[in-house]
């Protein structure tokens, strides 16, 4: 098909009446997306999705041709993390809860669970629930395979008696698991072939940092390659382009030399499990993620995040032709691949360039691209602010890329008040497209700067490593250098700037007031780190070993020479509270298991002792990722209230 014709059929109830021109309420931005997950069945005839109203989630399965709902039932307030088909008649739902298991010494953490829906019987069974001595939690996710005996689900489960974490095949009718491969805590990962047989696994010894690859040998496995990797470990990532190959992500200077465009110097190799031969995958650029055939699970392509969105590269000719047609149908939109049928004739894509997010079902036989879901139905396109890619030079000359989101209707920014919205990670990045937090702030009249400061991913190894040891230093001034550049361009008013961020971005907000002073009128930290040494100490305590990979990772990034290095105190906002030069709002989820709420409470107490202006908002039942609608909305309300009090927007421009 050369051209896709648009026949736009909106999901019933998505849009009713005329689109409103007034500014949407903050609650519209803070709400969880109306569609949480969506996936096509193997035939392409059915579509499963999680619909969200407030914090209530429902699993809905619909026949596309007739729009008949085959199943619709509430899943309550469960945090749905994944949705996948098991053949044409069952759906696997993966959820998570913040819990502890006191009897087993498991401190509060995010535990994952699986449920299988049978469309014929309308029944749900819990994965591993009836497995003797095994916790009914997923260890490392679940895999679906189409085997000679039918579709199957595989997952690892923790045996509470012997400590083994074996691989289990799940009975789809009962949820009971049957152990099919013995594994333990040192088993890092594994690869299944199309029949669900293990064809490779890796092991990682946490204390020594020794990683090893094991391939089939007779009826067992042999160790074929080992490497010392204290921080950046190799990974095995599913099957390759043929059934007897696997993908390994590894740093192999003995095989490949010269500059590479990955963030860590690690490349993707295809390894033959029978011969042990390694071959570099022929991608034009190092992909951020891989794409697999929906039926065979063989590798057919990959995707890479670039300045204006995701760019795909396919090795499978049919997939390449299909995706080329999709891109031609949506010029300048950079659609994202969500799901496709086994025949590759139906593709579900997501588009959020210049709009708040649409799911479109592209049917190549029918020649249509129907809208089947809207992420934020209460935010019309004309109320989505323009997102402009920008580039500027940091003080030391390093080029920094980022995005400037403008208030809706603004084309040429002039002396706007600014919010610096720092991303988390810090080994992460901001991307093009609709960002609910940035758009919410822009809707209130602020320009929003999202800078991919040094240490961010997506710009190569040298750029990532430029962030090592730069917490509170150049990673911080990369942000304020962006302010100075925007001010020189006349786009923003340098005297009306606040800084906001979550996780590492929360640290950046606090560091902006204590380490990079006289830049910001206020700061808002959400789930942020305030005491670096205490944070690393906690990771050692949680794993019962100070010499573990997580501690080594943070020491390298933060610039610590050793465990419990007191040099980190000079970069910790809690210990610099007396230097804070602007008001700070601290917001933290009580169920945060990544950065404990203690980090914000310590900062609040230190600022009060120093006589500095501070407010603290605790979010009941909220985790690190702001997964709940009511607390996300509360976070936005408090953030905007605080910004408007300390960095008001011209009231003629917009109403709160």
TISE-544235 format. One record per atom (N, C-alpha, C): y, z, x. Coordinates in steps of 0.2 Angstrom, whole numbers, plus 5000, padded with zeros to 4 digits. Atoms other than C-alpha are relative to their C-alpha. Example, Ala and Ser with C-alpha at 12.3 -4.5 7.8 and 13.67 -1.06 7.14 Angstrom:
<nodes>
499450005004/497850395062/500650005004/499449994996/499550365068/500550034996/
</nodes>
This chain:
<nodes>
499450005004/500050005000/500650005004/499550004995/501649955008/500650054998/499549965002/502850054997/499850054995/500249955005/502650214987/500650004995/499550005005/503550204970/500050074997/499949935002/504250364964/499950014992/500049985007/503650424947/500050084999/499949934999/504350594946/499850044994/500249965006/503450714934/500050075002/499949934999/504050894935/499550044997/500549955003/502851034933/500350034994/499749985006/503051094915/500350075001/499649945000/504351234914/500450015006/499650004993/505051204932/500750004998/499350015001/506651134926/500150004992/499950015007/507351164908/500850005000/499250005001/509151114903/500349975006/499650034995/510551054914/500050045006/500049964994/510551104932/500750035001/499349975000/511951234934/500349995007/499650014994/513351204946/500250065004/499749944996/513851384950/499550035005/500449974994/513251484965/499450044997/500649965002/511451544962/500150085002/500049934998/511251734962/499650015006/500349994994/510651814978/499250014999/500749995002/509051854969/499649945000/500350065000/508651674968/499749985007/500250014993/508551664987/499550055003/500549954997/507651824990/499450004996/500650015004/506351784977/499449975005/500550044997/504651734984/500049934998/500150065003/504351554983/499649994994/500450005006/503751504966/499349975001/500750024998/502251414974/499950035007/500149964994/501551524987/499549965005/500550054997/500051404992/499849954995/500250055004/499451244986/499549955004/500450044997/497951134990/499649964996/500450055004/496950984984/499350015001/500750005000/495150984980/499749945004/500350054996/493950874990/500149934997/500050075004/493950734976/500749984999/499350015002/495850744974/500250004993/499949995007/495650774956/500350064997/499849945002/496050954955/500550035006/499549964995/497451064963/500050074998/499949935001/497451244966/500650035003/499449984997/498951344969/500150084998/499849935002/499651524968/500750004998/499350005003/501151534956/500350075000/499749935000/502351684958/500650014995/499549985004/503451764946/500250075001/499949944997/504351914953/499550025005/500549994995/502951994963/499349994997/500750025003/501551944951/499849935002/500350064997/500451814958/499449984995/500650025004/499251704948/499749945003/500350054997/497951584954/499949954994/500050055005/498051424944/499649935003/500350064998/496851274945/500149954994/499850055005/497351114936/499749935002/500250074999/496550944933/500649955000/499450044999/497850824939/500249954995/499950065004/497550674928/500250034993/499949985007/497650774911/500550075000/499649934999/498650934918/499750064996/500349955003/497351034910/499850065005/500149944996/497251214917/499250024999/500749985000/495451244922/499950085001/500049934999/495851424927/500750025001/499349974999/497351534927/499950084999/500149935000/497251724931/500450035005/499549964995/498351854939/499650035006/500349974994/497951914956/500450065002/499549944999/499252054954/500549995005/499550004994/500352094969/499749995006/500450014994/499052044982/500449955004/499750044996/499851964997/499549945002/500550054999/498951794997/500249965007/499850034993/498851725015/499749935001/500350065000/497751575012/499649984994/500350025006/496951464999/499649935002/500450064998/495551335002/499449994995/500550015005/494251244992/499350005004/500749994998/492351274994/499649944996/500250055004/491751104988/500549994994/499650025005/492351044971/500050064994/500149955005/491851204961/500250075001/499849934999/492451354970/500650005005/499450004996/494051414979/500050075003/500049944996/494251544993/500750025000/499349965000/495751664992/500050055005/499949954995/496251765007/500650044999/499449955001/497351915004/500050055006/500049954995/497952055015/500450064996/499749945002/498452235012/500150055006/499949964995/499252365023/499650074999/500549945001/497952505025/499850035007/500349974994/497152625037/499350024997/500749985001/495252675038/499950065004/500049944996/495352855043/499350025003/500749984998/493452885044/499849965006/500250044994/493352745057/500550005005/499449994995/494952795066/500449945001/499550065000/495852635061/500750024997/499449995003/497652665060/500349954996/499750055005/498852585047/500149935003/500050074997/498652395050/500049964994/500150055005/498552235040/499349985000/500750025000/496852205034/499949954995/500050065003/496252045027/499350004996/500650005005/495052015012/499949934997/500250065003/494151865004/499750004993/500350005007/493751824986/499849924999/500350065001/492751674980/500149994992/499950025007/493251594963/499549954998/500450055003/491851504953/500349974994/499750035005/492651384942/499649994994/500450005006/491151364931/499950064996/500249945003/490751544928/500750044999/499349975001/492651594929/499950075003/500149934997/492051744940/500250005007/499849994993/492651814957/499650055003/500449954996/491651894970/500350015007/499649984993/492251984986/499649995006/500350024994/491751915003/499850075003/500349944996/490552045012/500050064996/500049935004/490752174998/499350035000/500749975001/488852194996/499649995007/500450014993/488352175015/499950075002/500249934997/487452335021/500450015006/499749974994/488452435034/500649965003/499550054998/489752295035/500750014996/499349995003/491652325031/500149934996/499950065004/492152205017/500749975002/499350024997/493652145028/499849945004/500150064995/493851975037/500250015007/499849994993/493851985055/500149935003/499850074997/494751825062/499949944995/500050065005/494751725046/499349984997/500650025002/493451625037/500049925000/500150074999/492751445039/499649974994/500450035005/492151325026/499749945003/500350064998/490851195030/499649974994/500450045005/489951055020/499349995004/500650004996/488151085026/499549964996/500650035004/486450995021/499850044994/500249965006/486151145010/500550014995/499449995004/487851135002/500550035003/499449974997/489551205005/499850085002/500149934998/489551375014/500750035003/499449964997/490851505020/499750045006/500249964994/490651595037/500650045002/499449954998/491651745043/499650065004/500249954997/491451885055/500150074996/500049945003/491152065049/499950065005/500149944996/491252235057/499550054998/500549965001/489652335057/500250075002/499849934999/490152525055/499550045004/500549964997/488552585062/499949985008/500150024993/488252485078/500649975004/499450034997/490052415081/500049925001/500050074999/489452235081/500549964995/499650035004/490552105074/499749934999/500450065000/489251975070/500449944995/499850055005/489551805061/499550004994/500449995006/488951805043/500149934996/500050055005/488551665031/500050034993/499949965006/489151715014/499649974994/500350035006/488151694998/500649994995/499450025005/489351604986/500050034994/500149985006/488651684971/500150085000/500049924999/488651874977/500550025004/499549984994/489851874992/499650045005/500449974995/488451955002/500049965006/500050034994/488451915020/499350005004/500650004996/486951865031/500149995007/499950014993/487051885050/499749945002/500350064997/486851715058/500150005008/499850014992/487551745076/500250075002/499849944997/487651905086/500750005004/499450004996/489451945092/500250075001/499849934999/490352095099/500850005000/499349994999/492152155102/500349955005/499850054994/492252045118/500049934998/500050075002/491851885108/500749984998/499350025001/493551805108/500149964994/499950055006/493251655096/499349965001/500650055000/491951525092/500149944996/499950075003/491751345086/499349994996/500650025004/490551295071/500049925000/500050075002/489951115069/500049994993/500050025007/489851025053/499550044996/500549975004/488251115048/500150085000/499949935000/488951285052/499650045006/500349984994/488051305068/500550025006/499549984994/488951395083/499849955006/500150044994/489151265097/500450025006/499649974994/490351365108/500350074998/499649945001/491051535110/500450025006/499749974995/492251625121/500050085000/500049924999/492351805128/500650015004/499449974997/493851905134/499950075002/500049934998/493752065144/500750025001/499349985001/495352155139/500350035007/499849964994/495452265155/500149965006/499950054994/495152135168/500349944999/499750075002/495851985159/499649945001/500550064999/494251885162/499849964994/500250045006/494051745150/499449955002/500650054998/492451635149/499849964994/500250055006/491851485139/499250005001/500750005000/490051485134/499749944995/500250065003/489151315129/499250014999/500750005001/487351285122/499649995006/500550014994/485851295134/499450024997/500649985003/484151285126/500150034994/499949965007/484051415112/500650055001/499549955000/485451515119/500749965003/499350024998/487151495128/500050015008/499849994993/487751475146/500750015001/499350004998/489351525154/500249945004/499950064996/490151365160/500750005003/499349994997/491951415165/500350064999/499749935000/492851575169/500749995003/499450004997/494651615173/500350074999/499649945000/495751765176/500649994996/499450015004/497051765162/500350074997/499849935002/497951935161/500549994994/499550015006/499251865148/499849944996/500150075003/499051675144/499349985000/500750025000/497251655139/499949934997/500250065004/496351495135/499850014993/500249995007/495851465117/499549944999/500450055003/494451365109/500349994993/499750015007/495151275093/499649954996/500450045005/493751195083/499749945004/500350064997/492851035085/500549955002/499650054998/493450885094/500049944996/500050065004/493450705088/499349984999/500750025002/491550695088/499650074999/500449945002/490250825082/499850045006/500249974995/489750875099/500550025006/499449984995/491450915107/500450054997/499549955002/492651055106/500749995003/499450004997/494451075109/500250075004/499949944996/494951195123/500850005002/499450004998/496751245126/500050045007/500149964993/496851295145/500549975005/499750024994/497851285161/499549985005/500550034995/496851175172/500349965006/499750044994/497851125188/499549975004/500650044996/496151075196/499949944997/500150065003/496050945183/500649954998/499450045002/497850895178/500650045004/499449984996/499350915190/500749974997/499350035002/501250885187/500350044994/499749975005/502450935174/499749984993/500350005007/501850965156/500550024995/499549985005/502850985140/499850054995/500149945004/501951135133/500450065002/499649944998/502751305133/499750045005/500449964995/501451385144/499749965006/500450044995/500851245155/499349994998/500750015003/499251255144/500049934997/500150065003/498551085139/499450004996/500650015005/497251025126/499549955003/500650044998/495550965132/499549994995/500650015004/494050895124/499450015004/500649984995/492450975131/499449984996/500750025002/490750895128/499550065001/500449944999/489651045124/499349995003/500750024997/488050955130/500149995008/499950024993/488750895147/500550055003/499549964997/490151015150/500649975002/499450044997/491350875154/500650014996/499349995003/493250905151/500449945001/499550065000/494450765146/500650024996/499449985003/496250785142/500149964994/499950045006/496650735124/500749965001/499550054998/497750585124/500650004995/499449995004/499250655114/500649975004/499450024997/500950575118/500450065002/499649934999/501750755117/499550054998/500449945002/500950925117/500150024993/499949985007/500650965099/500050074999/500049935002/501051135091/499450024996/500649985004/499551125079/499649935000/500550065001/498051005076/499949994993/500250025006/497550915061/499349975000/500750025001/495750895055/499949964994/500250035006/494850785043/499850054995/500249945005/494650885027/499350004998/500749995002/492850845025/499650015006/500549994994/492050835043/500350055004/499649954996/493350955051/500049975007/499950034993/493350835066/500849995001/499350014998/495050815075/500249934999/499850065001/496050675069/500849995002/499350014998/497850715075/500350075001/499749944999/499150845078/500849994998/499350005002/500950895074/500450045005/499649974996/502450945084/500750014997/499449995003/504051025078/500649985005/499450024996/505650935084/500650024996/499449985002/507450945081/500149994992/499950025007/507450865063/499450014996/500549985004/505750925058/499349995004/500750014997/503850895061/499949935001/500250074999/503250735069/499250005002/500750005000/501450695067/499749945005/500350054996/500250595079/499350004998/500750005003/498550535072/499649955005/500550044996/497050465082/499649964995/500450045005/496150415066/500449954997/499650055002/496750245061/500250004992/499849995007/496650275042/500550054999/499549955001/497550435043/500749985003/499350024997/498950355054/500349954995/499750055005/499150215041/500350044994/499849965006/499250335027/500750045001/499449964999/500550445035/500649965002/499550044999/501550305041/500349984993/499750025006/501750255023/500450054997/499649955002/502250425018/500750015003/499349994996/503650435031/500449944998/499650055003/504250265025/500350014993/499849995007/504350325007/500550065000/499549955000/505350475012/500550005006/499750014994/506550415025/500550065002/499549944999/507550555034/499850074998/500249945003/506550685025/499550045004/500549974996/505250725038/499550054996/500549965004/503850785025/499550035005/500549974997/502550905030/499450004997/500650015003/500750885027/499750074998/500249945003/500051015016/499250004999/500750005002/498350955010/499849934999/500250075002/497350795007/499350004998/500750015003/495750734998/499649985006/500550024995/494150695008/500149935001/499950084999/494550505005/500649995004/499350014997/496350525012/500449964996/499650045004/496950434997/500550044996/499549955003/497850584990/500250055005/499749954995/499050685001/500550044996/499549955002/500050834996/500550025006/499549994994/501650845006/500550054997/499449955002/503150975006/500649975004/499350034998/504950915008/500550064999/499549965001/506351035011/500649985004/499450024997/507650935020/500549984995/499550015005/509250945010/499950024993/500249975006/508351034996/499650065001/500349945000/507551194992/499350005001/500850004999/505751134994/499749974994/500450035005/504751014984/499349985002/500750024999/502850984983/499949934997/500150075003/502450794980/499349985002/500650034999/500750724977/500049935001/500050074998/500550554985/499349974998/500650045002/499250444976/500049935003/499950074998/498950284986/499749954995/500350055004/497850204973/500549994994/499550015005/499150234959/500649985002/499350024998/500650204970/500550054998/499549955002/501550364965/500050065004/499949934997/502250524972/500350054996/499749965005/502450644959/500250075002/499849934999/503350814960/499550054997/500549965003/501950944957/500250085001/499849934999/502951104962/500650005004/499349994997/504651174967/500050075003/500149944997/504751314979/500650054998/499549965002/506451384974/500449964994/499850045006/506751314956/500750024998/499449985003/508351414953/500649985005/499550024995/509251334968/500049935000/500050085000/509751154964/500349975007/499850044993/510051024978/500750015002/499350004998/511951034977/500250065002/499949944997/511851214981/499750025006/500349994993/510951194997/500549975005/499550024995/512051195012/499749965005/500250054995/512051065025/499850045006/500249974993/511051105041/500149955005/499950054995/511651025056/499750035007/500249984993/510751025073/500650005005/499550004995/511851075087/499750015007/500249984993/511751095106/500650025004/499549984996/512851185118/499750035007/500249974993/512851255136/500150075000/499949934999/512551435140/500450015006/499549994995/513651515153/499749985007/500250024994/512451475167/499849925000/500150075000/512351295161/499349984996/500650015004/510651305152/500249974993/499950025007/510651195136/499650034995/500349965006/510351285120/500149964994/500050045006/509851195104/500050054994/500049955006/510051275087/500249964994/499850035006/510651245069/500650044997/499449975003/512251275060/499949984992/500050015007/512051305041/500750014997/499449995003/513651275031/500050024993/500049985007/514151345014/500049934996/500050065004/513751225000/500649964999/499450045001/515051084998/500449995006/499650014994/515751105015/499749955005/500250064995/515650945026/500350015007/499749994993/516950985040/500250085000/499849924999/516951175045/500650015003/499449984997/518551245049/500250085000/499849935000/518851425055/499650044995/500449975005/517451485044/499750075003/500349944997/516751665046/499349995001/500750024997/515051665055/499650065000/500549954999/513451755054/499549975005/500550024995/512351745069/499350024998/500649985003/510551745062/499549995006/500550014994/509351775077/499350014998/500750005002/507551735075/499650055004/500549954997/506051845079/499649975005/500450024994/504751835092/499950045006/499550065000/505551805103/499749945002/500350064998/504251675108/499949964993/500050035006/504651585092/500649955000/499550045000/505951465086/500349994992/499850025007/507051415071/499949925000/500150075001/506751245063/500549974995/499650035005/507651115052/499650014993/500349995007/507351135033/500450054997/499749955004/507751255020/499850075002/500149934997/507851435027/500350054994/499749965006/508051555012/500550055002/499549954998/508951685022/500749975002/499450044997/510151565031/500449974994/499650045006/510551475014/500350064996/499749955004/510851645005/500650025003/499449984997/512151695018/500549944999/499550065000/512951515018/500250004992/499750015007/513051524999/500550054998/499549955000/514151675001/500749985004/499550024997/515351575011/500050005008/500150004993/514751605029/499749945003/500350044996/514351485042/499450045003/500549964997/512651535049/499749965007/500250024993/512151505068/499350025001/500749994998/510251495072/499949975006/500050034993/510151475091/499350015002/500749994997/508451445099/500250015008/499849984994/508951545114/499450005005/500550004995/508051545131/499450054998/500649965002/506251615128/499749984994/500350035006/506051515112/499549955002/500550054999/504551405110/500349934998/499950075002/504551215108/500549965005/499650034995/505651175123/499749995007/500350014994/504351175137/499950075004/500149944997/503751305149/500650035004/499549974996/505251325160/500550034995/499549975004/506351365145/499750064997/500349935003/505151495138/500050055006/500049954994/504951575156/500750025001/499349984999/506851575157/500250064996/499949945004/506751715144/499750065003/500349954998/505651825154/500550055004/499649954997/506551985159/500850004997/499350015002/508151935149/500150034993/499849965006/508052045134/500650045001/499449964999/509752115131/500549975006/499650034995/510451995145/500149934998/499850075001/510451805145/499749984993/500250025007/509451795129/500550024995/499449985005/510851895121/500649965001/499450044999/512251805129/500049924998/500150075002/511451635124/500350004992/499749995007/511951695106/500850005000/499350005000/513751735110/500349945003/499750064998/513951585120/500049944995/500050055006/513551485104/500650024996/499449985003/514951585096/500649975003/499550034996/516151535109/500149925000/500050075001/515651355108/500349984993/499850025007/515851345089/500850024999/499349985000/517551435091/500449945003/499650054996/518151305104/500049934996/500150065004/517551165092/500550014993/499649995006/518651245078/499650014994/500550005006/517151265066/500050074998/500049935002/517251455066/500550045002/499549954997/518451605068/499650055004/500349954995/517851705083/500150074999/499949935002/518651865076/499750024994/500449985007/517551855060/499349985001/500750014998/515751865067/499650064999/500449955000/514351975063/499349975002/500650034998/512551965069/499450044996/500549985005/510951985058/499349975003/500650024997/509151975063/499450054998/500649965001/507352035060/499550005006/500449994995/506052095072/500350005007/499650014994/506652035089/500749994998/499350015002/508151975080/500450064998/499749945001/508452145074/500250045006/499849974993/508452205092/500649965002/499450044998/509652065096/500750024996/499549975004/510752135082/500350065003/499849944997/510752305089/500349995007/499850014993/510952245107/500749965000/499450035001/512452135101/500650055000/499549945001/513352305097/500050045006/500049954995/512852405112/499949975007/500050034993/512552275127/500449945000/499650065000/513552125122/500650014996/499549975005/515052215115/500649955000/499350035002/516752155108/499949934998/500150065003/515952005100/499950004993/500249995007/515352065083/500450054996/499749955005/516252145068/499550054997/500549965003/514552215062/499349975002/500750024999/512652205064/499650024995/500649985005/511152205052/499449995004/500750004997/509452245060/499550014995/500550005005/507952215049/499350015004/500749994996/506252285056/500149995008/499850024993/507052285073/499750065005/500249954995/506552365090/500650035003/499449974997/507752495097/499850035006/500249964993/506752585111/499449965003/500550054997/505852455122/499450045003/500549964996/504852585132/499550034995/500449975006/504252675116/499649954997/500450055004/503752515108/499449985004/500550024996/502652465123/499550065000/500449945000/501952645124/499550004994/500350005006/501452625106/499449955000/500550055000/500452465109/499450035005/500649984996/499452555123/499650064996/500349955004/499152705111/499549974995/500450045005/498552585097/499349985003/500650034998/497252505108/499650045005/500449954996/496752655118/500049985007/500050024993/497152575134/500649975002/499350024998/498752555144/500049935003/500150064997/498052405153/499749954996/500350055004/497852285139/500549944999/499650065000/498452105135/500750014997/499450005003/499752155123/500650045004/499649964996/500552285135/500349955006/499850044995/500552155149/500549944997/499550055002/501352025138/500750024999/499449975001/502752135133/500450025006/499749994994/503052195150/500349945004/499750074997/503252015156/500649984997/499450035003/504451965143/500650055000/499549965000/505452125143/500350015007/499850004993/505552125162/499850075003/500349944997/504552285166/499649995005/500550014994/503752305183/499450034999/500649965000/502452425177/500050034993/500049965006/501852525162/500550065000/499549945000/503152655156/500649995005/499550014995/504452575167/500750024997/499449975003/506052675164/500649955001/499550055000/507052515168/500249974993/499950035007/506852465150/500550054996/499549965003/507952615145/500749975000/499450034999/509452525151/500149944995/500050065005/509052385138/499850024993/500249985007/508652495123/500650034996/499449985004/509952515110/500050074998/500149935002/509352685104/500350055006/499749964994/509852755122/500749985002/499450024998/511452665122/500550004994/499750005006/512052715105/500850025000/499349984999/513652795112/500549945001/499650064998/514252625117/500149954994/500050045006/514052545100/500749994998/499350015002/515752465095/500149974993/499950035007/515452405077/499550034996/500549975005/514552465061/499449975000/500650025000/512752445060/499650024994/500549995006/511552425045/499349995002/500750004998/509752465048/499650004994/500450015005/508452405036/499349995002/500750004997/506552435038/499550014995/500649995005/504952415028/499650065002/500349944998/504052585027/499249985002/500750024998/502352485029/500049965006/500050044995/502852395044/499550025006/500549984995/501352395056/500149975007/499950034994/502052285069/500650045004/499449964997/503752375073/500050064995/500049945005/503552555065/500750024998/499449985002/504952615055/500450065004/499749954995/505252755068/500549975004/499550034996/506152625078/500750004997/499350005004/507552615065/500350074999/499849935001/507552795062/500350035006/499849984994/507752835080/500749985001/499450034999/509252715081/500550034995/499549975005/510052785065/500250075003/499849934998/509952965072/500450005006/499650014994/510652915089/500749984999/499350025002/512152835081/500350054997/499749945004/512452985070/500250055005/499849954995/512453095085/500649985004/499450034996/513652985094/500649994996/499550015004/514752985079/500249934998/499950075001/514552795076/499849984993/500250015007/514552715059/499449964999/500650035001/512852675053/499750014993/500349995006/511852655037/499349985001/500750014999/509952655035/499749994993/500450025007/508952575020/499349995002/500850004999/507052605019/499749964994/500350055006/506052475009/499350034999/500749975001/504552565001/499549944999/500550055001/502952465002/500149945003/499950074996/503652325013/499750005007/500350014994/502852255028/500549975005/499550034995/503552175044/500249934998/499850075001/503652005036/500349994993/499750005006/504552045020/499749964995/500450035004/503151995009/500150014993/499949995007/503752064993/500749984997/499450035003/505051994981/500550054999/499449955001/505952154976/500350035006/499749984993/506152214994/500449955003/499650064997/506652045000/500750004997/499450005003/507952044987/500550065001/499649944998/508552224991/500349995007/499850014993/508652175009/500649955000/499450055001/509852025004/500650034997/499549965003/510852134993/500450045005/499749954995/511152265006/500449965006/499750044994/511452135020/500749974998/499450045002/512752035010/500650064998/499549955001/513652195004/500350035006/499849974994/513752265021/500549945004/499650054997/514352095028/500749994997/499350015004/515752075014/500450065001/499549944999/516352255018/500350005007/499850004993/516452225037/500349935002/499850074998/516752035038/500149964994/499950045007/517451975021/500249935001/499850075001/517551795016/500649994996/499450015004/519151725009/499750004993/500250005007/518951764990/500149944997/499850065003/519651594986/499449955001/500650044999/518051514993/499450014996/500749985004/516651604984/500150074998/500149935003/516251744973/499450035003/500649974998/515051874979/499449994995/
</nodes>
